[in-house]
Amino acid sequence: MQDWNSSTLTILNWTEGVDSLRIGTDGTGFDTQLSLFRFADYGNAPGQIDANGFVTPVPVPEPSTLAFAILGGVALLVVLRRRG
């Protein structure tokens, strides 16, 4: 295994469904280096590896989805607090 000395591999111009990056034939190994992958066009999302060895960006929730989840959590806390 090659030590990257904490250097980051930044991937530019990645298009999901068009581009591919494959490391090996399965999803084992490569954990240390995988955490150093960054997909610049996806908000510097880290990489993940699937069972076939393909590396893709970790999905990042849309800001509206994240905001909706936060508001839903706050509403739930308000309801629970009123009941108690």
Secondary structure as UniProt FT lines:
FT   TURN            5..6
FT   STRAND          9..11
FT   TURN            16..18
FT   HELIX           31..34
FT   TURN            35..36
FT   STRAND          37..39
FT   HELIX           40..42
FT   TURN            43..44
FT   STRAND          45..49
FT   TURN            51..52
FT   STRAND          54..57
FT   HELIX           63..83
//
